[in-house]
Amino acid sequence: MSKRRKYSIEFKRGAVEQLNQPGVTCAQVARELGIASNMLSRWRNEVENSGASAFNGTGSPRDEELAALKRELSRVKKERDFLREAATYFARESN
């Protein structure tokens, strides 16, 4: 069984904004983004009903900040490890 995909608030809002452009259909945007059109329709309905408070989730802001910091730390560690390996490789090449 596959894991459930989670989308960021920015991604959802951007997708809904694309729907507001003239001549664009829900199916078109969904196909371009690689998501189901019914999911995109649900996001649009949530924005229409909730406005600015759409996609806030059930977690507290502190939990969201902690999750964002953990994601950033993970990304920075991967970059550090990559740069360390690259520096080692090029140091061996120059000798």
N, C-alpha and C positions, 0 to 999 in steps of 0.2 A: 504494500500500500504506500502511496506517495504522501509526502508531507504536504500540509496545507501551506500555500504561498501567502506571504504577508507583503502588503504594498505600503509604501510610505505615504504619509499625508500629502506630501508634495506631488507624488506621482498621481494620486487620486484626483487632487484638485486640478492638476495639469490636464488629465484625461477629460475631466468634465468641461474645462475651458475649451478644449478642442471641439467639443460637441456644440458649443455656442457659435461657432463660425458658420457663416452661410454656405449652404450647399454640401454640408458634411453630414453623413448619416452615422448613426450609432454603430452599425455593423462595420462600416469603413474604419472608424477610429479603433474599434475593438480588434479588428484584424491587424491593423498596423502595430498596435501595442501588444498583441499576442495574448489577449484576454477574452473572456466570454462576453458577448454583447449584453446578456442579461445582468451580468455583474456591473457593467458600465451603466446600464439603465438604473440599477439599484443605487449606485453612487450619485447619479444625477438627481434621483428622487430625494436622497438624503440631503444633498446640498440645497435643493429647493425647499425642503421642509425645515431644515435646521439652520440654514444660512451659514454664518461664520463659525458656529459651534459644531459643524459637521466633522466627522472623523476624529473626534477627540479621544475616543476610546474610553476604557473603564479604569485605566491605571492613573496613578497620581503623577503630577508633573515631576516629582522627585524620581519616581521609578523610570519615567521616560528619559530623564536626563541621564540617569545611571546607565540605562541601556544604550543610549547614544554614545556615552563616554567609553563604554566597553567595546562598542563597534569600532570607534575611532582608535582605541588602543590596539585592537587586533590588527587593523589596517596598518598602523604605524610600525608594529612589530614585524609584519610581513615585509614592509618596505625596508626596514633596517636589516633584516636577514638577507634580503636580496642584494642590497648594497654591500653588505659584508662579503658575500660570496663573490660578487663582481670585483671587489677590490682585491680579494685573494687571487682570483683568476688572472687579473691584469698584472698583479705583482709577479706572479710566476712567469707570465709571458714576457715581461721586460727583462728578466734575468737570463 
